[in-house]
Amino acid sequence: MPAPDFVAIGHVTLDRFGDAVRPGGAALFAAVTAHRLGLSAGILTSHGDDFPLELIPPQIEVLSVPAEETTRFTHRHEAGTRVMEVPALARPLGAPDVPQDWREASIVLLAPVIDEVDPLLAVAFPDATLAAAAQGWLRAREVGGALTSHAWTPPDFLVGRLQAVFLSREDVTGHEERIVELYQRVPFGVLTADRDGALLFVNGERYEVRPRRAREVDATGAGDVFAAAFLVHYHREGDPWEAASAAACAGSLAVEGEGWSSLPDRHGLEQVLARYRDDER
């Protein structure tokens, strides 16, 4: 079997919002985005028997490393602040888990949710455009499942391989200087900022990405959609500023429905992107 065009690596998850439980995970949202935008997509992940694989679009190839449990998140708000807990974790993912034929993928997104992706996976894809949705490397799980943030110092070999790094404003609170320093060392860095759009760093130079106004229903996964749309558009067009505009549109569309229900296809995104460009004039 040929390698998928786009490979996302990280845990698929079961996310609880009150009484509702939905499938999630950065790798899942990114792979669905790439699939909707016309690329073949695959997910390297780990989960237990309770994860509903049948809910993933069947065109997406899923390589699952067996685990006793699926990674689970509980989401709630306290005093206006989102609080997350991780009551269960699947297995870590490393380079030996990558099948030989997948090592020829064109685009690879390392997408940890809770530090489960070994940075050494970078060496398994020597010719790919390699990027990281790095949120999970800035998270730690305490005894009892409480989720906390911590400083992340990426190894030099990983930084040297990364074409792009994606994080959100929420992820980097308290670590802003460290992340800006990282963005000076990679070709592209993106810091998403919800309704305020995003900041794009190109070879260390900072640019503002204008938001697209959206009617928010569910913001889960919007940053992962942004990352995947950026990589797909850049792969096709080679322009990081246009890729950021396309990603801003894709991320805003993603929040207008529950889960990935409102993710656009390639034609739909191009239509919205054209209107977005017109609004700039």
Backbone hydrogen bonds in HBPLUS format (Angstrom, degrees):
<---DONOR---> <-ACCEPTOR-->    atom                        ^
c    i                          cat <-CA-CA->   ^        H-A-AA   ^      H-
h    n   atom  resd res      DA  || num        DHA   H-A  angle D-A-AA Bond
n    s   type  num  typ     dist DA aas  dist angle  dist       angle   num
A0107-ILE N   A0005-ASP O   2.94 MM 102  6.18 153.7  2.01 162.5 169.9     1
A0006-PHE N   A0040-SER O   3.01 MM  34  6.28 153.8  2.08 152.1 160.5     2
A0042-GLY N   A0006-PHE O   2.87 MM  36  6.32 146.9  1.98 159.5 166.7     3
A0007-VAL N   A0107-ILE O   2.90 MM 100  6.29 161.8  1.93 154.8 159.9     4
A0109-LEU N   A0007-VAL O   2.85 MM 102  6.29 161.9  1.88 161.2 167.2     5
A0008-ALA N   A0042-GLY O   2.95 MM  34  6.36 162.5  1.98 155.4 158.8     6
A0044-LEU N   A0008-ALA O   2.97 MM  36  6.38 158.5  2.02 155.1 162.1     7
A0009-ILE N   A0109-LEU O   2.96 MM 100  6.29 159.0  2.00 166.9 166.7     8
A0111-ALA N   A0009-ILE O   2.70 MM 102  5.49 160.9  1.74 159.4 162.6     9
A0010-GLY N   A0044-LEU O   3.12 MM  34  6.51 158.6  2.17 166.9 173.6    10
A0013-THR N   A0024-GLY O   2.85 MM  11  4.88 160.6  1.88 120.8 121.6    11
A0024-GLY N   A0013-THR O   2.90 MM  11  4.88 151.0  1.98 131.0 132.4    12
A0014-LEU N   A0071-THR O   3.01 MM  57  6.49 146.9  2.12 150.8 161.1    13
A0073-PHE N   A0014-LEU O   3.03 MM  59  6.35 158.5  2.08 145.0 149.9    14
A0015-ASP N   A0022-ARG O   2.77 MM   7  5.23 173.8  1.77 161.9 159.7    15
A0022-ARG N   A0015-ASP O   2.84 MM   7  5.23 158.7  1.89 143.6 148.1    16
A0016-ARG N   A0073-PHE O   2.77 MM  57  6.13 168.6  1.79 158.8 162.1    17
A0075-HIS N   A0016-ARG O   2.92 MM  59  6.06 160.7  1.95 169.7 171.4    18
A0017-PHE N   A0020-ALA O   2.76 MM   3  5.20 161.6  1.79 155.5 162.0    19
A0020-ALA N   A0017-PHE O   3.06 MM   3  5.20 155.0  2.13 131.8 127.2    20
A0029-PHE N   A0025-GLY O   3.10 MM   4  6.44 168.3  2.12 162.0 163.7    21
A0030-ALA N   A0026-ALA O   2.96 MM   4  6.07 161.8  1.99 151.6 157.3    22
A0031-ALA N   A0027-ALA O   2.94 MM   4  6.02 162.2  1.97 146.5 151.4    23
A0032-VAL N   A0028-LEU O   3.00 MM   4  6.17 164.0  2.03 154.4 158.6    24
A0033-THR N   A0029-PHE O   3.06 MM   4  6.20 154.9  2.12 142.5 149.5    25
A0034-ALA N   A0030-ALA O   2.99 MM   4  6.30 164.7  2.01 153.9 157.0    26
A0035-HIS N   A0031-ALA O   2.93 MM   4  6.12 160.1  1.97 149.4 155.1    27
A0036-ARG N   A0032-VAL O   2.87 MM   4  6.09 162.6  1.90 151.1 155.6    28
A0037-LEU N   A0033-THR O   2.97 MM   4  6.19 143.7  2.10 147.2 157.7    29
A0039-LEU N   A0034-ALA O   3.03 MM   5  5.54 164.7  2.05 153.6 148.6    30
A0038-GLY N   A0035-HIS O   3.06 MM   3  5.28 162.2  2.10 110.3 113.3    31
A0061-GLU N   A0041-ALA O   3.05 MM  20  6.44 153.9  2.12 155.5 150.4    32
A0043-ILE N   A0061-GLU O   2.82 MM  18  6.34 148.4  1.92 157.5 167.4    33
A0063-LEU N   A0043-ILE O   2.80 MM  20  6.06 172.4  1.81 171.9 174.6    34
A0045-THR N   A0063-LEU O   3.00 MM  18  6.30 167.7  2.02 166.2 168.0    35
A0065-VAL N   A0045-THR O   2.79 MM  20  6.12 157.3  1.84 141.4 148.8    36
A0051-PHE N   A0048-GLY O   3.39 MM   3  6.09 173.5  2.40 118.7 119.9    37
A0053-LEU N   A0051-PHE O   2.98 MM   2  5.90 125.3  2.29 113.3  97.5    38
A0055-LEU N   A0052-PRO O   3.03 MM   3  5.85 170.0  2.04 125.6 128.8    39
A0056-ILE N   A0053-LEU O   3.05 MM   3  5.61 160.8  2.09 117.1 122.9    40
A0060-ILE N   A0057-PRO O   3.02 MM   3  5.81 165.3  2.04 126.3 130.8    41
A0072-ARG N   A0088-ALA O   3.03 MM  16  5.27 153.7  2.10 131.8 133.2    42
A0074-THR N   A0085-GLU O   2.91 MM  11  5.23 151.7  1.99 143.3 149.6    43
A0085-GLU N   A0074-THR O   3.08 MM  11  5.23 147.9  2.19 138.4 147.4    44
A0076-ARG N   A0083-VAL O   3.00 MM   7  5.36 149.8  2.10 153.3 160.9    45
A0083-VAL N   A0076-ARG O   2.71 MM   7  5.36 172.4  1.71 167.2 166.6    46
A0078-GLU N   A0081-THR O   2.83 MM   3  5.22 161.8  1.86 150.8 152.9    47
A0081-THR N   A0078-GLU O   2.95 MM   3  5.22 160.8  1.98 113.0 119.3    48
A0086-VAL N   A0145-GLY O   2.65 MM  59  4.62 169.2  1.66 138.4 142.0    49
A0093-LEU N   A0116-GLU O   2.77 MM  23  5.97 168.7  1.79 172.4 168.8    50
A0118-ASP N   A0093-LEU O   2.99 MM  25  6.14 164.5  2.02 166.5 171.3    51
A0097-ASP N   A0094-GLY O   2.96 MM   3  5.67 157.1  2.01 122.3 129.6    52
A0098-VAL N   A0095-ALA O   3.08 MM   3  5.61 170.4  2.09 121.9 124.9    53
A0102-TRP N   A0099-PRO O   3.11 MM   3  5.51 136.1  2.31 108.3 119.8    54
A0103-ARG N   A0100-GLN O   3.22 MM   3  5.54 154.5  2.29 108.2 115.7    55
A0105-ALA N   A0102-TRP O   3.12 MM   3  5.62 153.1  2.20 125.4 123.2    56
A0129-THR N   A0106-SER O   2.82 MM  23  6.11 172.0  1.82 152.9 152.0    57
A0108-VAL N   A0129-THR O   2.95 MM  21  6.20 165.1  1.97 157.5 157.0    58
A0131-ALA N   A0108-VAL O   2.92 MM  23  6.28 155.5  1.98 163.7 171.0    59
A0110-LEU N   A0131-ALA O   2.88 MM  21  6.25 167.9  1.89 153.6 151.6    60
A0133-ALA N   A0110-LEU O   2.89 MM  23  6.16 154.9  1.95 153.0 161.2    61
A0136-GLY N   A0112-PRO O   3.14 MM  24  4.53 127.5  2.43 135.1 125.0    62
A0115-ASP N   A0136-GLY O   2.91 MM  21  5.04 122.7  2.25 100.5 116.9    63
A0121-LEU N   A0118-ASP O   2.92 MM   3  5.82 168.2  1.94 129.2 132.1    64
A0122-ALA N   A0119-PRO O   3.02 MM   3  5.98 172.0  2.03 126.2 128.7    65
A0123-VAL N   A0120-LEU O   3.10 MM   3  5.79 149.5  2.20 116.6 122.3    66
A0124-ALA N   A0121-LEU O   2.99 MM   3  5.33 152.9  2.07 109.9 118.4    67
A0125-PHE N   A0122-ALA O   3.40 MM   3  5.91 169.6  2.41 112.5 115.5    68
A0128-ALA N   A0125-PHE O   3.44 MM   3  5.54 161.9  2.48 106.9 111.9    69
A0163-GLN N   A0130-LEU O   2.68 MM  33  5.63 179.1  1.68 171.2 171.4    70
A0132-ALA N   A0164-ALA O   3.02 MM  32  6.47 147.7  2.13 143.4 153.3    71
A0166-PHE N   A0132-ALA O   2.83 MM  34  6.18 160.3  1.87 163.5 166.3    72
A0134-ALA N   A0166-PHE O   3.12 MM  32  6.20 132.2  2.35 152.1 164.6    73
A0137-TRP N   A0134-ALA O   2.94 MM   3  5.58 148.8  2.04 122.0 130.9    74
A0138-LEU N   A0135-GLN O   2.97 MM   3  5.51 160.3  2.01 116.7 123.2    75
A0139-ARG N   A0136-GLY O   3.43 MM   3  5.25 158.7  2.48 102.1 102.6    76
A0150-HIS N   A0138-LEU O   3.02 MM  12  5.32 149.6  2.11 124.7 129.2    77
A0140-ALA N   A0148-THR O   2.74 MM   8  5.22 152.4  1.82 151.6 152.6    78
A0148-THR N   A0140-ALA O   2.87 MM   8  5.22 170.2  1.88 156.7 159.3    79
A0142-GLU N   A0146-ALA O   2.80 MM   4  5.19 171.8  1.81 161.9 162.8    80
A0145-GLY N   A0142-GLU O   2.87 MM   3  5.44 157.7  1.92 140.3 141.3    81
A0158-LEU N   A0155-PRO O   3.05 MM   3  5.47 129.1  2.31 107.4 120.0    82
A0159-VAL N   A0155-PRO O   3.14 MM   4  6.51 164.7  2.16 156.7 160.6    83
A0160-GLY N   A0156-ASP O   2.91 MM   4  6.05 157.4  1.96 152.0 158.2    84
A0161-ARG N   A0158-LEU O   2.98 MM   3  5.23 144.4  2.11 104.8 115.5    85
A0162-LEU N   A0158-LEU O   3.06 MM   4  6.24 137.1  2.25 151.6 163.9    86
A0188-PHE N   A0163-GLN O   3.12 MM  25  6.26 140.6  2.28 144.1 155.1    87
A0165-VAL N   A0188-PHE O   3.08 MM  23  6.59 139.3  2.25 138.0 149.4    88
A0190-VAL N   A0165-VAL O   2.90 MM  25  6.33 154.9  1.97 163.4 168.8    89
A0167-LEU N   A0190-VAL O   3.02 MM  23  6.30 155.7  2.08 153.8 161.4    90
A0192-THR N   A0167-LEU O   2.91 MM  25  6.41 155.2  1.97 150.9 151.0    91
A0171-ASP N   A0168-SER O   3.01 MM   3  5.15 121.7  2.36  98.4 112.9    92
A0169-ARG N   A0192-THR O   2.75 MM  23  5.92 146.3  1.86 170.1 171.1    93
A0175-HIS N   A0172-VAL O   2.69 MM   3  5.00 161.9  1.72 136.8 140.4    94
A0179-ILE N   A0175-HIS O   3.11 MM   4  6.37 157.1  2.16 157.2 164.0    95
A0180-VAL N   A0176-GLU O   2.94 MM   4  6.19 162.3  1.97 157.7 162.5    96
A0181-GLU N   A0177-GLU O   3.02 MM   4  6.21 154.9  2.08 145.9 152.7    97
A0182-LEU N   A0178-ARG O   3.07 MM   4  6.38 148.5  2.17 138.5 147.0    98
A0183-TYR N   A0179-ILE O   2.90 MM   4  6.23 154.9  1.96 150.8 157.6    99
A0184-GLN N   A0181-GLU O   3.15 MM   3  5.24 146.7  2.27  98.5 108.4   100
A0185-ARG N   A0182-LEU O   2.84 MM   3  5.33 157.7  1.89 115.6 123.2   101
A0203-ASN N   A0187-PRO O   2.76 MM  16  4.71 168.5  1.78 140.5 144.3   102
A0189-GLY N   A0201-PHE O   2.94 MM  12  4.84 150.3  2.03 134.6 140.9   103
A0201-PHE N   A0189-GLY O   2.71 MM  12  4.84 164.6  1.74 156.4 156.5   104
A0191-LEU N   A0199-LEU O   2.91 MM   8  5.09 158.6  1.96 147.6 153.9   105
A0199-LEU N   A0191-LEU O   2.87 MM   8  5.09 155.1  1.93 135.6 143.8   106
A0193-ALA N   A0197-GLY O   2.76 MM   4  5.29 154.5  1.83 159.0 151.2   107
A0196-ASP N   A0193-ALA O   2.88 MM   3  5.25 155.2  1.95 140.7 137.6   108
A0197-GLY N   A0194-ASP O   3.15 MM   3  5.80 159.8  2.19 124.1 124.5   109
A0198-ALA N   A0209-VAL O   3.14 MM  11  4.96 152.8  2.21 135.7 139.6   110
A0209-VAL N   A0198-ALA O   2.77 MM  11  4.96 160.0  1.80 159.3 153.1   111
A0200-LEU N   A0207-TYR O   2.78 MM   7  5.07 169.0  1.79 155.1 158.4   112
A0207-TYR N   A0200-LEU O   2.71 MM   7  5.07 142.9  1.84 148.2 160.6   113
A0202-VAL N   A0205-GLU O   2.81 MM   3  5.13 152.4  1.89 146.5 150.3   114
A0205-GLU N   A0202-VAL O   2.98 MM   3  5.13 162.7  2.01 118.3 117.6   115
A0217-VAL N   A0255-VAL O   2.63 MM  38  5.68 171.8  1.63 160.3 161.1   116
A0218-ASP N   A0255-VAL O   3.02 MM  37  4.93 161.6  2.05 133.1 139.1   117
A0222-ALA N   A0219-ALA O   3.20 MM   3  5.63 167.5  2.21 135.3 134.4   118
A0224-ASP N   A0221-GLY O   3.09 MM   3  5.20 122.3  2.43 100.0 114.7   119
A0225-VAL N   A0221-GLY O   2.97 MM   4  6.25 151.9  2.05 155.1 163.6   120
A0226-PHE N   A0222-ALA O   2.94 MM   4  6.21 156.9  1.99 147.0 153.4   121
A0227-ALA N   A0223-GLY O   3.03 MM   4  6.29 160.4  2.07 142.4 146.7   122
A0228-ALA N   A0224-ASP O   3.06 MM   4  6.28 168.2  2.08 149.1 151.5   123
A0229-ALA N   A0225-VAL O   2.88 MM   4  6.00 169.2  1.89 157.4 160.9   124
A0230-PHE N   A0226-PHE O   2.89 MM   4  6.02 159.9  1.93 154.0 159.7   125
A0231-LEU N   A0227-ALA O   3.07 MM   4  6.31 165.6  2.10 150.8 154.1   126
A0232-VAL N   A0228-ALA O   2.92 MM   4  6.14 164.2  1.94 155.7 160.1   127
A0233-HIS N   A0229-ALA O   2.95 MM   4  6.00 169.8  1.96 150.7 154.0   128
A0234-TYR N   A0230-PHE O   2.84 MM   4  5.94 161.9  1.87 152.8 158.6   129
A0235-HIS N   A0231-LEU O   2.90 MM   4  5.92 152.9  1.98 141.6 149.3   130
A0236-ARG N   A0232-VAL O   3.17 MM   4  6.43 144.0  2.31 142.3 151.0   131
A0237-GLU N   A0233-HIS O   2.85 MM   4  5.96 162.2  1.89 155.6 160.8   132
A0238-GLY N   A0234-TYR O   2.77 MM   4  4.63 143.7  1.90 119.9 131.4   133
A0243-ALA N   A0239-ASP O   2.90 MM   4  6.07 153.7  1.97 149.9 158.6   134
A0244-ALA N   A0240-PRO O   2.89 MM   4  6.04 147.2  1.99 139.4 147.3   135
A0245-SER N   A0241-TRP O   3.09 MM   4  6.38 150.9  2.17 141.2 148.7   136
A0246-ALA N   A0242-GLU O   2.94 MM   4  6.22 163.7  1.97 152.7 156.6   137
A0247-ALA N   A0243-ALA O   2.88 MM   4  6.05 153.9  1.95 143.4 151.3   138
A0248-ALA N   A0244-ALA O   2.86 MM   4  6.05 152.2  1.94 145.2 152.3   139
A0249-CYS N   A0245-SER O   3.09 MM   4  6.36 154.6  2.16 147.2 153.4   140
A0250-ALA N   A0246-ALA O   2.91 MM   4  6.19 161.6  1.94 150.0 155.4   141
A0251-GLY N   A0247-ALA O   2.83 MM   4  5.97 166.4  1.85 153.5 157.1   142
A0252-SER N   A0248-ALA O   3.09 MM   4  6.17 153.3  2.16 138.6 145.7   143
A0253-LEU N   A0249-CYS O   2.97 MM   4  6.22 153.3  2.05 149.4 156.6   144
A0254-ALA N   A0250-ALA O   2.98 MM   4  6.18 148.0  2.08 145.4 154.5   145
A0256-GLU N   A0253-LEU O   3.11 MM   3  5.44 157.3  2.17 110.2 117.3   146
A0261-SER N   A0258-GLU O   3.10 MM   3  5.80 164.5  2.13 139.2 142.0   147
A0263-LEU N   A0260-TRP O   3.25 MM   3  5.42 170.5  2.26 112.1 114.1   148
A0269-LEU N   A0265-ASP O   2.93 MM   4  6.13 159.9  1.97 157.0 162.4   149
A0270-GLU N   A0266-ARG O   3.02 MM   4  6.24 158.9  2.06 148.2 153.9   150
A0271-GLN N   A0267-HIS O   3.08 MM   4  6.38 152.7  2.16 149.6 156.4   151
A0272-VAL N   A0268-GLY O   3.16 MM   4  6.42 164.3  2.18 149.3 152.7   152
A0273-LEU N   A0269-LEU O   2.79 MM   4  5.94 159.2  1.84 154.3 161.1   153
A0274-ALA N   A0270-GLU O   2.96 MM   4  6.08 149.7  2.05 141.9 149.0   154
A0275-ARG N   A0271-GLN O   3.23 MM   4  6.58 156.0  2.29 145.9 151.2   155
A0276-TYR N   A0272-VAL O   2.90 MM   4  6.15 153.5  1.97 147.4 155.8   156
A0277-ARG N   A0273-LEU O   2.90 MM   4  6.17 156.2  1.96 150.0 155.2   157
A0278-ASP N   A0274-ALA O   3.02 MM   4  6.26 154.6  2.09 142.9 150.0   158
A0279-ASP N   A0275-ARG O   3.03 MM   4  6.30 145.9  2.15 146.2 154.3   159
A0280-GLU N   A0277-ARG O   3.00 MM   3  5.32 145.0  2.13 105.6 116.0   160
A0281-ARG N   A0278-ASP O   3.11 MM   3  5.47 147.3  2.22 106.0 115.2   161
